[in-house]
Amino acid sequence: MDAFKETLIEELGTRTAFTIPLFGGIPVAESVVVSWIVMAVLIVAALLLTRNLSVRSPGKVQTALESAVQFLNGFVKTNIGSHWRPFAPWLGTVALYIGFANIIGIFGLTPPTKDISVTTALALMSMLLIYGAQFRYNGLAGGLKKFAEPMPLLLPINLMEVIIRPLALCMRLFGNVLGAFIIMEMLKFIVPAILPAVFSIYFDLFDGLIQTVVFVFLTTLFTGEGIKEEE
Amino acid sequence: MSLAIIAAGIAVFTGIGAGIGIGFATGKASEAIARQPEASGKINSALLLGCALAEGTAIFGFITALLIIFVG
């Protein structure tokens, strides 16, 4: 039991992959290195998949890519409204990054989203997007007025939401990935063969993808809420 | 240490609320889809949002339990 507890505590912390020997040593966390791997995979995939694009005779890959982009654009359009254009690329990139980061546990690497710093950064960027868009498209006065909607009585609740939304986004992603990771470690400790592979399909693939969808969907919805015009 | 473990167990009880909430929401969503299959897209996205928010409580309880065990 003690060995089990030790492995759990060890898994809970973030390991340092290596230290840059500058200014007395800058520790580089494992999540950063795995993030680099995810970025490299995405960049190479983007470069390879977008070669030889053509208007007249699109190949199979191009058709698949186009329908994926179209799906993303349609999704953002229905949730954000007429100002959807600048948001789609950002949301798609975040979705790709979180999706890959969550399912990378299948390949034996530690998911970067298990590190609370990564999810905090993602949630803070979402917060900037939500409230930045609110002020960008409504002006300063209009953006402030949005906090008093649908009625001025809700002003304190809307102001509290500025903190609660990113906190909930961050904790939801972190808690889900960490929970799945801990359960997988427990399983690997108790039954080292076969059974973890079966559960990995649920905890790594299904849960990871669901959390990606939830994160992007909530960000889109909150952004849309701030800038949608009344009909 | 034993008291902390009991406290962590109580913190994880937040999962009950999330379970009931998500189950209820999913049941109602299937009823709605059965009644109006053409609106299933909108119902699904509303269900997903509701489930994500309801699940948040369970996650907060889980993180509290982890904090109690490993930090407190």
Interface residues (C-beta under 8 A of the other chain):
Chain A: I9 L12 A168 M171 R172 F174 G175 N176 L178 G179 V213 V214 F217 L218 L221
Chain B: S45 L48 L49 A52 L53 E55 G56 I59 F60 F62 I63 L66 F70
